[in-house]
């Protein structure tokens, strides 16, 4: 009797998945996610990091309360593409992080790494590289540094993280 109940319970769960959860998953994937921010329109699979911003993309978001234009370079980051070799006398600052460093929903010229570069420009010849992507964890940020960031030979690396990264 116990085995039969277990079997019927299992069949019921499978039926629930087939009848309810699978169609719901399809609906969310087809109609809900395309209307959201980080979906297959904005990000792409990356075999090393899991995902990155879609390379070479420019998107203008008009959400009613704000309008932002976000540009992504050929590597999949919101930063100007700089040559690996830095000019003589130039200091380079590399920013790693998640959506805060990506500056999700912020205009290109208002990203905090860009604002820092502008603030330092009066007293220091500096270039800023930002390789943050929304949702990245510290492990992905380390991989981004090792495979993309260190090629810029930064003089300073800034790791941005939030409370949810600690866990």
C-alpha positions in Angstrom: 0.0 0.0 0.0 2.8 2.4 0.9 4.6 1.7 -2.4 1.4 2.3 -4.4 0.9 5.7 -2.6 4.5 6.7 -3.4 4.0 5.7 -7.0 0.8 7.6 -7.4 2.4 10.7 -5.7 5.3 10.5 -8.2 2.9 10.2 -11.1 1.0 13.2 -9.8 4.1 15.3 -9.6 5.1 14.4 -13.2 1.6 15.2 -14.4 1.7 18.6 -12.5 5.0 19.4 -14.3 3.7 18.4 -17.7 0.4 20.2 -17.3 1.3 23.3 -15.4 5.0 24.0 -14.9 6.3 23.3 -18.4 3.7 25.6 -20.1 4.3 28.2 -17.5 8.1 28.1 -18.1 7.5 28.4 -21.8 5.1 31.4 -21.3 7.6 33.2 -19.1 10.5 32.5 -21.5 8.5 33.7 -24.5 6.5 36.6 -23.2 7.8 37.8 -19.8 11.6 37.7 -20.1 11.9 39.5 -23.4 10.3 42.5 -21.7 12.9 42.5 -18.8 16.3 43.9 -18.6 18.9 41.1 -18.6 17.6 38.5 -21.0 18.8 37.0 -24.2 18.4 40.3 -25.9 20.9 42.0 -23.6 23.2 39.2 -22.6 24.9 36.3 -24.3 26.4 33.0 -23.2 30.1 33.1 -22.5 31.9 29.8 -22.0 34.3 31.2 -19.5 32.2 33.6 -17.5 28.7 32.2 -17.9 27.4 35.3 -19.6 28.4 38.8 -20.7 26.7 41.7 -22.2 26.0 41.2 -25.9 29.1 42.4 -27.8 28.9 45.5 -29.9 25.4 46.4 -28.7 23.9 49.8 -28.0 20.6 49.9 -26.2 18.4 52.8 -25.4 16.1 52.2 -22.4 13.0 54.3 -22.1 11.3 53.2 -18.8 9.1 56.3 -18.4 11.0 57.6 -15.3 14.3 57.6 -17.1 16.0 57.2 -20.5 19.4 55.7 -20.8 21.8 54.8 -23.6 24.2 52.0 -22.9 27.0 51.0 -25.2 28.9 47.7 -25.0 32.3 47.1 -26.6 33.4 44.2 -28.7 34.5 42.2 -25.6 31.1 42.4 -24.0 31.8 45.2 -21.4 30.6 48.8 -21.0 34.0 50.4 -21.4 35.9 52.0 -24.3 38.1 49.4 -26.0 41.6 50.5 -25.1 44.8 49.0 -26.5 46.7 46.8 -24.1 49.7 49.0 -24.1 49.1 52.2 -22.2 50.6 55.5 -23.2 53.7 56.6 -21.3 52.9 58.5 -18.1 49.3 57.2 -18.0 47.8 55.5 -15.0 45.2 52.8 -15.6 42.4 51.9 -13.2 40.4 48.7 -13.8 37.0 48.3 -12.3 35.5 44.8 -11.6 32.0 44.3 -10.3 28.3 43.5 -11.0 25.4 45.6 -12.2 26.7 48.6 -10.2 30.0 48.6 -12.1 28.2 47.8 -15.4 26.1 50.9 -14.5 22.9 49.2 -15.6 20.4 51.8 -16.7 22.9 54.6 -16.5 24.0 56.7 -19.5 27.5 56.0 -20.8 28.9 59.4 -19.7 27.4 59.0 -16.2 28.9 55.7 -15.2 30.9 56.0 -12.0 34.2 54.8 -13.5 33.8 57.4 -16.3 32.9 60.1 -13.7 36.0 59.2 -11.7 38.2 59.4 -14.8 36.8 62.9 -15.5 37.4 64.0 -11.9 41.0 62.8 -12.0 41.8 64.2 -15.4 42.7 67.6 -14.1 45.5 66.3 -12.0 46.5 62.9 -13.5 46.7 61.3 -16.9 44.4 58.4 -16.3 42.4 55.8 -18.3 39.6 53.8 -16.8 38.5 50.3 -17.9 35.3 48.8 -16.6 34.5 45.1 -16.9 31.5 44.8 -14.6 28.5 42.8 -15.7 25.1 42.5 -13.9 24.8 39.4 -11.8 28.5 38.6 -11.7 29.9 37.1 -8.5 33.4 37.5 -7.2 34.5 34.3 -8.9 33.3 35.6 -12.2 35.0 38.9 -11.5 38.3 37.1 -10.8 38.0 35.2 -14.1 37.1 38.4 -15.9 40.3 40.0 -14.5 42.5 37.0 -15.4 41.2 36.7 -18.9 40.3 40.3 -19.9 41.4 42.8 -17.2 45.1 42.1 -16.7 45.9 42.6 -20.4 45.4 46.3 -19.7 48.2 46.3 -17.1 46.2 48.3 -14.5 48.0 50.4 -11.9 45.0 50.0 -9.6 42.2 47.4 -9.5 38.9 48.3 -7.9 36.6 45.4 -6.9 33.1 46.6 -6.3 30.8 44.2 -4.4 27.6 44.4 -2.4 26.3 42.5 0.6 24.9 39.7 -1.4 28.4 38.9 -2.8 29.7 38.1 0.7 27.4 35.1 1.1 
